[in-house]
Amino acid sequence: MPRRHFIPYEYPFRNETIKFIIDDQYDALGIINGGGQGHIIKAFDSSDQKIVAVKKIKQMNDPDNAKRVYREFVISRSVKHRNLITLLDTFAPADGSDLYLVYEYLDCSMRDLIRLPSTEPRQLHKMVWDPNSGDYFTADVLFQLFCGLRYLHQEKLKFIHRDIKPENILFKHMVGGNWSLKICDLGCARHLRETDANVSAYIVTWPYRAPEVMIGEPYSFPIDLWSVGCVLAEMITGKILFRREGGNQLDHLFRIFYLVGLPEKNRVIPDFIRAKLNNQNQYGPNRIYETFHDDVLPNWNHQRITKQFIRDLLKNLLEFNPNSRLTAENAANLPHFNFLENRSGINDIAQVEYNPVNEDGFHTESEWRRFIREQLDDYEDKRFDNASNFNF
């Protein structure tokens, strides 16, 4: 098996110097993003003659972080869908302290489009509200989101993404004017097993977090659809629907109650929450239709999707009861999307059923490192076999 050769790079980023050690197949072009889980550089792949994104995962210095790294790598290897970010390559320098994942390069995130000034034609709110093309753009974005989630949620994979938000929705502007959408950051994703009784509440960025997560109930695929409802409301209004104000999660939950109404009386709500509901009359019924009245929704000339459809969709995504929430499967197959030119990916089935090996029980940091190394070795073996079998 041919050995990789690595080249070091250094880039200043937010008052620190970030070091990269990458395969010499890639020519680094500059750092483009960074956060709590790692940093990303733009690079040129000299082998395939294209631009890629190289993500350096921060050092695996505790079991939880190492598990997240393992999941992002293994889940990224397991999925192949037009609306999910594609893993192209992976490698680790000799010391094994960092892991590098090479992904396809896209133009921007939804958050980037939201933050553009209103004078920019590609500002998200401006594209949504365009009287001639806004309905198509909005429907296309929603359809691609639903297709990507339908693929993740399917029986063969059973992946909950757990962090759907504008930062994790990437776009590429295509020839002809349409946008290709990719869901990224699978580091928070997890496989849902029948044995799961309780899963972490510290997932999903706060404004997009479903009420069952806040309450501490077991959760499943519907949390991703709640997040899509929050994203849709933000696309339409240009504002975060449930903006975080202070550090009180209870107040945040009450803002959800105000919009979607109190849960059914037979639904289990912790006593400490019910005790805080001194004036339950202030919450009243569901206010989705009242809040998203005609004046706050776009006036689209072609009406390929309507204001009523947007209200109905928000109502079905922002259901307090997760069992009543619209599923990704049903959402992707809504007839309202039939007019879209590209509806590929709606029925894609995973090629291999996901095997959640190593997911059970507690593992130390060193054990997670070993699991990652085993996955890396397997990846390299398959990469070498594929290269050897390629006919020039």
N, C-alpha and C positions, 0 to 999 in steps of 0.2 A: 504494500500500500504506500503510495507516494506521501512523503511528509509535507506538512504545511510549513511555510516560512512566514514569520511575523515581523511587522514593522511598527515601531512606537510612534505615537503622535501625542501632542499636548495642545489643549485649547483652554483659554480663559473663559469661565462661565460663572456669572453671579459671584464675583469675589473669590473664586477658587480656581485652581488649575485642574482640569480633568484629563487624565491620562488614558489613552487608548492603545491597545496592542492588537493590531488586526492583521489578518491574512494578507499577504502581498498581492493577492488577486484583486484587492480593493484599494483604490486610491482615494484617501480621505479628502473631502472637499470643504469641511467645516461642520461645526456643531450646530444643530438646529433645534434641539429641545432637551429638557432635563427635568427631573423631579425626584420624588422620594424613592422611586424604584430603580432609577437608572438614568442614563443619558443616551441621546441618539445623535449620530452624525450622518450627514449625507455623503455618499461615496460613489465612485464610478467603478463598476464591475468590468474589469478589462477582459474577462473571459466571455461574458455575454453581451458586452458593449451596451450597458444600460446603467441608469442611475438607480441606486438602492438606498435603503435606510439601514444602518447598522446600530443595533441597540446593545449597549453595554449594561448588563444587569449588575447592580451593586454587589459588593462582596457578601457572600452568604455567611453572615456572622452569628446567626441564631436559627433555631429550628423552624420558626414560623417563616422567616425570610427565605430560608432554603427550600421550604415546602412550596412557597409561592413561585420560586424560580423553576422548580421541578414541574409544577403544574403548567406554567406558561409554555415551557419547552414541549412537554408531552402532549398537551392539548393542541398547541400550534401544529405539531406533527400529525395530529389525528384528523384535522379538518381540511377540507378542500371545497370551497364554495366561492362563487363570484362576489358575494357580499361579506366575506370574511378576509381579513388580511392574510396574505400568503407568505408562509415561511419559505425562504429560498435557500438558506444555508445556516449553519451554526458551527461554532468552534470555541475552544478555550485554550489560552496559553498554557505552557507547561506547568506552572504552579497551581493551576486549577482554581484560583481564587475568584476569577470573574468568568462569566459566561457571555458570549456574544451571539446575538440572534440577528440574522440578516433577513429583512423583510422587503417586499416590493415598496417602491417609493410612490407616495401620493402627494397631491398638490397642497392640501391643507386639511384642517379639521373643521367641523361645524362651528366650534368655538371661534376659530380664526375668522370665519365668514361673519359671525355675529358681531365681532369686534371691529370690523371694517367701518370706516365712516360712511354716513348715509349718502355721501356723494359718489361712492364707489358703486358701479353697476352690479358687482357681485356680492354686495352686502346681503346677508341672508334675508333679513326682514324685507328688503327691497325686492328680492327675487320672489319671495312668497306673495307679496302684495302686487306684483306686476299684473295689470288687468288682462293682458293677453296670454301670458305664459305661466303665471303664478300657480294656477290650478294644476297644470301638468307637472311643474317642478315639485310641488307639495305632494301630489299623489305618488310621483316616482320615488321621492325620498322615503315616504312611508312604506311603499311596497317593498323596496329593497331592504329596509330595516326589518320588516316582518319576515321576508324570505330568509335573511341571515339568521334570525332568531328561530325560525321554524326548523332550520337545519340543525342548529345547536341543540334544540329541545327534543329532537326526534329520538325514538326508542333506542336506536343503536348507539347513541352518544349520551343523551341525558345530561347535557351540560347547561347549567345556569350561568349566565354571563356575570351577573351580580354587580356590574358597574356601568350600565348604559347611561351615557351623558354626552353632551356635545363634544367634549374633548376626545371621546373614544369613538367618534363617528367621523371617518376620513372620506375625503372626496378627491376625485380626479376629473378634471374637465375634459370631456371627450370631443373628438371631431364631430361637428354637427350641433354642438351646443348642449347636449345632455350631460348629466353628471353620473359618474360611477361611484357608488357608495360602498365602503368597507368598514365593518365593525372591527376595532382593534383592541389591544390590551386584554389578553386572555389570562393574565396573571391572577385575577380575582375569581376567574371561573372555577367551578367545581362540578364534579360528577355527582348526580343525585342517586343515592342508593336507597333501597327499600328499608335498610336498617337505620337510616338517618332519623333520629328523633329530635335532635337539637343541633342547630348550626349557628355559626357566629352571627351576632347582631352588628358587628363592626365591619359591615360591608355596604356598598352602594354609597356614593357621595351624597351627603345629607339632603340637598334639595330634591333628589330623585329617588329617595328611599321610601319604599312601600310601608304602609302602616303596620303590617304584620311583623316587619323587621323591627320597627321601633318598639312595638309592644313586647317583643321577645318570643313570639310564637315560632314554631317550625315553619319554614317557608319553602317555596318551590318555584317552578318556572314563572308563575304570575308576577313575581317581583320585577322581572324584566319588562313585562307589558305595562305595569304601572309607570316605570321609568320612561317608556316610550310616550305615554300620555303626558308626562311632564315636559318632555322634549317637544312634543307637538304644540302644547300651549305656549312654549317659549318661542317656537318658530312663528306662531301667529301673532303674538303680542309684542315680541321683542324683549320680554321681561321674564325672569325666572319665576315660575309659578309659586313655588313655596320657598321663597328666599330665606336663608338662615339668618335669624336675628338673635344675636347673643348665643349663649351656650345651652339653652334650655330646650331639650328635646320634647318635653311635655307641651310647651307652648307651640312648638312646630306641629305636633300632633293635633292640637286644638284648631290650628289653622286648616288642617286637612278636614277635621270635623265640620268646620264652618262651610267649606265648599261642597263636600260630598255627603254631608249629613251624618248623624250618629249611626253607629252600627246597630244591627238588629239586637233586640233585647236578649235573645237567646245566644248571642255571640259572646264568648268568654273574653272579658276585658278585665285586666288586673284591678283589684279593689282600689289601689292607690290612685288610679286614673279616674275611676268612677267617682271617687270621693272629691275630686277636684272639679267635677262638673256641677257646680253650684246652681247655675242657671241654664238648665238644659234647653230651655225654649229659645235661647239665642242662636242655637245651631240649626234648628228647624230641619226642613227637607233638603234634598239634594239641590244645589244652586248652579249646576253646570249650565243649564239652558239659560238661566237668568244672567249669569256672569258673561257667557259668550253669546251675547245678543248680536243682532245683525250689524250694529254700528261698530263693533270691535272686530268684525271679521272682514276679510278682503272682498272687494266687489270684482269678481272675475267675469269677464265678458262671455267666455265660452261655456261656463258652468259645467265643465266635464266632471268636476265634483262640486258639491254645493255647500252652502253654509250649514244646512241641516245635517249633511253628512259629517262635517267636522264636529258639530255638537254631539251627534250620536256616537261618533268614534271616541270623543273625549269621555263621554258618559260611560262607555263600555270598557275603556281602559282604566279609568280612575274610579273603579268600583272598590269600595272598602273591603267587601268580601272577596278574597282571591278566587274562590270557587265560581264566582259570578263574572269574573273578569274575562274579556275576550282572549282567546288563545292565539298564539302566533300562527298556527295552522289555519284557523278560521279567518284571521285577519288577512293573511296573504291571499286567500281565495275569495275575498269579497268581490262581487261583480263590479263594484265601482272602479276597480283597477283594470278592467278588461280593455280599456281604450289605450293603455300604454303600449308603446312600440316594442319594448324589450321586456318580456315577462319570463325570461329564462331563469332557471334556478329555483322555480317555485316547487318543484317536486324532486329535487336532488336528494339522493340517498347516500349516506356515508358508505364508503367502500369496505370499511372494516369496523366491526363492533368494538367500542372502547372497552378495554380491560382495566379496571381500576386497581391494578396491582400496586402494592405499597401504600394504598390509601387508608388502610385500616390501622388503628392503633397509633401510639405515639412513637416518633422516631427522633433520634438525636440529630444534631447538625451534621455530624460525620456520616451518619447513615444516609441522610438526604443527599450529601455530597456523593456518596457511593452510588446511590440510585441515579443521580444525574450523570455520573461518569459512565455507568452502564448504558444509559440512553445515548450518550455521546458516541460511545464505541459502536453501538448498533447503528446509529445514524451514519457514521463514517464507513462502516462495512457496506451498508446499502448504497451509499454514495459512490464508493469505489466500484462496486459490482455494476451499477448503472453506467458508469463511465466506461468500464471494460467491455460492456455489451453493446455500446453505441457503435453503429456502423457508419464510417465516414464515406 
